Amino acid sequence: MEWQLSIDEQKQILQRYISCSSGRTRQLLDVLYDEFPEPISEAQLMKRIGVRKRGTFYAQLRNGNSAVGIKLKKCKRRGRSFVLDGYFLRDIAMHRWVHKTMSQSLKH
């Protein structure tokens, strides 16, 4: 569908939001961005950002989630994993759909 955002478009938009972050939050978001659109396991994510304590990890997740949006995925086989879930991506796709629909209806 023409109104949906491609993975490249999603990554460009995510990068704009991530670029506003810094420090450990930026480090976390960069790892999630590198894996996007695939999820990364909790253990792998903790390892890649160099965090051993769960409390510290979840504090970083909370900060990252307020900047971009991080979705928790639970799987019996793999455990917990995380993926970037920029809620604004859905808003942009919806705006594109509305614009396309409205411009088509005006032509008729």
N, C-alpha and C positions, 0 to 999 in steps of 0.2 A: 504494500500500500504506500502510495506516495507521501502520505502525511506522517508516516512513522519515521523516527530518527534512526539513521544507520549507526552502527557501533562507532564508526569514526566521528560522526557528529556528536554522539553522546560523550565520547572521550574528549573532544574539543571543549564542550561545555563544562564537563567535570573539571578539566584542567584549569579553567578560569576560576572556578570556586576554590579549588585546592590551592591555587597560587596565592590566595589571601591568607593561608595558614602558615604557621612557622613552628619551629622546634620539633618536639616529639609528636605533636599532632600532625604536622606536615609529614614526618617520617612514616607514620602509620598510614596516612592517606596516600602517600606515594606508593607504598607496597600494595595497597588495595587497588590503586589505579593500574599498576603494572599487571595485575592479575585480571582486571576487568575485561570481560563480563563474567568471568568464572569466579566462584567463591574460593577462599583460602581457609584452611583449617585453623582453628584457634591455636593449636600447638605450633604450626608453621608460622603464623602471623607473629606470635609471641617471640619465637626464635629470630625471625628476620628483623624485628625492631629491637631485639636485645633486652626483653623484659622477662623477668622470672616470676615476679609476684603477680598473682591474679588481681589484687586490688589496684595496683598500678596500671595493669593492662586495661581493666574496666574503666578507670578514670580517663585514660587516653581514648578509649572507645567513645565514652560519653562526650568528650571534647570534639572528637572527629565527627560524631553523629550530629552535633549542633552545627558544624560547618558545612557538611555535605549530605549526610544521610547514609547510615550503614545498616544493612539488613542482616539479621541473624538467621541462619538456616540451620535447622536441626535435622540430622539424619542418624538413624539407628546404627548404621554400619560405619559411618565416618565421624560421628559426633557433631560438635558445633563447628560451623564455618561462617565466614562473613563475606559480604560483597557490597560494593558501593551501590547505593540505591538513592540517587538524587531525586527526591520527590519533584523537584522542579523540572526534571526531564519529562515527566508525564504532563506537566503543565504546558511545556513548550510544544509537545506533540499534539496536545488537545487544541492549543491555539492554532497550530498549523492546520489541523483538521477543520476547525471552525472557519478559518479564513478561506480554505479551499472550498468548503461547502457553500459559504456565503457568496463567494465570487462566482461559482457555477450557477447558483440560483439567480443572481443578478443578470447573468447573460441570457437567461430564458425569458 
